[in-house]
């Protein structure tokens, strides 16, 4: 029987399986839709797809450094409990190692991880572990010295917050201190030149509105804004922040004293920017009771 695009679409809509998996299921079952659904379920593919609507905002960030290149990868799960699962941790470690050879998350998902793609590896784990999972983000950094740090690591190189720091000069100890600062303070950018222009403009507008509430003349407000924006930049940029290890120095000055120049950083935190669905337990019970 010829497998049409419409049949593949129907099966995908029913199970949420991938296009190639749906086509293979229909081919294996001679186009029988019910048997194709069962075929996908036996392979764990439909089971994985049915979980794809669940919010995956927990999980782990893994960091890995080799030579002058470091990568940070965020792999999400539905619950914090899975982050403590050794099987999940092993998968995340494998993905982080694979990430050393690619430049973005799409390439990472397609990359080989022991005979199958990273995306296929994750799909298989969804079926065995029983939660929705996803490779959400990755970032890479290169430099003369690249140092990694994981805040509250659950195992070596994995935790809720992963940081990479790249420097010219300096050593591992300095890099670790700076990485710990980044984990704690979460700077928006390396320097003023690296800041998002829209973020700066938004803050400036907010400060203008606040200043106008005082009723002062526009000329006075303009001078007030210069000072406030200077403070905003200092508090938002890594090089200008007070170093948590020595608040008498900025991070940039501390690095300079140690003969180092910070050239870049990466900070990934699990679930950052994901809107978590808040469940109303009472409403959920009432709904079930009503049938």
N, C-alpha and C positions, 0 to 999 in steps of 0.2 A: 504493500500500500504506500502511495506517495505521501510523504510528510510535508504538509503545507505550513506556510508562515503563520497562518491563522490558528492552526492546531498548536503550534509552538507557543504562540502568544496566550492562548487559552490555558495551557498547562502552566505557563509562567505566572499568569494571574491567579491561578488556583493555589499554587504551591509556593510561589516566590522564588523558585529555583532559577539558576542562571540559564541563559539562552542555549548554550551548548549542552548543558546537562538535560534541559527539557527535550531538546532534539534527540539526544541519545536515548532518553527514556522512551520516547515514542517509537524510535527505530527498533529498540529491543523488544517492544511489546506490540509491534505491527500496527501502531496507531491507536491502540485501545487506551482511551483516556484514563479509565479507572485503574487499569493495570500499570499504566505509566506513573500514576500517583504513588501506587504501592512500590513500584521499582525505585522511585526517588526516596521513599521513606526507608526502604531497606538499605539504601546506600548512605543514609544519614543526611541527604541533601535537602529533602523537604523539611525535615526536623530543624535543620539549621535555618532555613528560610523563614519558618514560622516565628522564629525568635527575632527576626531582623527589625521588627517594629519597636522592640523594647529599648529603652534608653540605656546606653552603655556609657556611664560617666565615672565609673571606678576603674581600677586596673593598676598598671605600673608604668613608670618611665624608666627606661634602661639607657645607660651611657656606656660607650665603648671607645677606647682610644688606642690607636696603633700608630707609632711614629709621630708624625706631625699632623695627623687627621683624627678628629673625634666626631662621634655621632651621638645624638640623643633621639630616642624613639618612644612615642607614647602608644601603648596598646591598651585599649579599654575593655572593660567587662561590666556586667550589670551590678555586681556586688563587690564589696571590699573583701569578702571572704575568699573569692576566687584569686585575688592577688596573693594570698597565702598558699595557694595550691601549687605544689612542686611541679606538676605537669604544665600548668600555665606559665610558671616562672621559666621552665626550660624552653618553652616555645618563645617567650619574649627574649630570652638570651640569644637564641638562634636568629631571631629577626634582627636584633641589634648588630650581630656579627655580619649578617648579610648586608645591612645598611651601609657598612664601610665602603662597599663597592658601587653605590648608587648616589644620585644627587637629589632625588625628591621622592615623595611618598608614593606617587603613581608607579615610578620605576621600581620602588621597593616591593610593592604588592605583586608586581609581575616577575620579580627576580626569583632565581632558583634557590630553593632551600632544601637540599637533600633529595632532589629528584622530583619535586613538585614546587609550584609557585608558592610564595608567601601567602597569597590570598587563599589558595587551596589548603594550605597548612592550617590557616585560621578556621576555615570552613569545617575541616575535619575535627578540630578541637571543639568547635561549637557543638557538634553532634555528641562528642564523648563527655565533655564537661557539663553541657546542658545550659549554657548561658550565651546570650548574644555577645559577640566580641568584634572588635574592629581595630585595624592599624590606622590610627587617626592622624598622627603627625610625625614628621622626622625633621631634624635640622642637622647640619654638618658645619664643622669649623676646621680651618687649617691654620697653622702657624709654626714658628720656630719651636715654641713650647706650647703644648696643649694639655691642660689639666682638667680632670673631671671630678665632680663631687655629687653625691646623692644624699639628700637630707632624710634622716630616719630610714635608712636602708633596711629592707626586709631580708634581702640577701645581698651579696656583693654586687655592686653596680646597678641595683634596682631599688626604687622606692617611689614616693609620691612626688618628689621634686628632684629633677636632674639638671645639673649645671655643667657647662663647658666654658673654659676661659682660654683664649689664645693670647700669647705674649711674644714679644721680641725681648730676649734676655730674661733674667729672673730664674726662679727654680720651682720645683714641685711644691715646696712649703709655702712660698708666697702665693702661687697659683691657687692652692687649697684655701688659704685665708680669703682671697678675693672671691673665690667661688662660694664660700660660706656666706660672705657678705651679700652676694647676688641672690642666694637662696632666701636670705632673711628679708632683704630690703626691696627686692624686685624692681630694679631700675627700668625705666621705659626705653632707654637708649644708651649707647656708649657715650656720646657727646651731644652738644647742642646741634651740631651739623647733621647728626643721624636721627634727630627727632622727627616724628610724623608732623608735617606742617599743619594738617587739619586738627591734630590734637592740641598743638600750640595755639592755633587760632581760636579753638573752642574755649580753652582756658582763659585766653585774653578777653574774650567776649564776656565770660562769666565774671571775671574780675572787674571789667568795665561796668557791668550791671550792678555789681555789689557797691562799687565806688560811687555810682550815681545816686544810690539810695541815701548817701550821706548829704546830698544837696550841694556839694562843693562845685565850684566852677570847672568847666571842661579843661582849662589850662592846668589846674591843680590835679585833676583826675589823671591827665596824661602822665604827669610826673609820678603820681602814685603807682600807676600801672607799670612803669618802667621798673620800679623797685620790686613790685610783686612778681612780675614775670621773671626777673633775674633770680628771685628766690625759687620760683617754680622750676626753672631750668636746673638750678643747683640741686634741688631735691629729687629731680627726675632722671638725671644723667649719672651714670656710674662714675665717670672720672671726677665729677664735681661733688659727689655725695661725701658726707663725713664717714670715714672708714670705721666700721663697727669695732675693729680690733684696736684702733687708736683714733678716737674722735678729734684729736688735735690736728689731724691731717685729713685731706681729701684722699680718696682712693687713688686718684691720678698722682698726687704728690707722694704717697706712700710707695707706689710702684716705681716712681722716678728715683726716690732715695735708694731703692734696692737695685737700681740699674736696669729696670724693666720698663717696657711700653706695652700697655694693654691694647691689643688690636681688634678684639672682638669677644663677644660672649653669647651664649645660648642659655635660656632658662625655660624648661618645660615643666608644667605642673599638671598632674592628672586631673582631667575634667574641666580644665580652665576654659571658660566660655561656653560650656554646655549647659543648657537650661534643663535642670532636673525637674521631672514631673513630681509634684507633691501629691501624694495619695491621701484622700479623705477616707480614713478607714471606716468611720461610721456610715458614710454615704455608700461605700462599697458594700458593706454588710446589708444595708437596707435594700440596695438594688438586687442583690442575690436573693433576699427573702421574698421580694416581689415577683421573682421568676423572670 
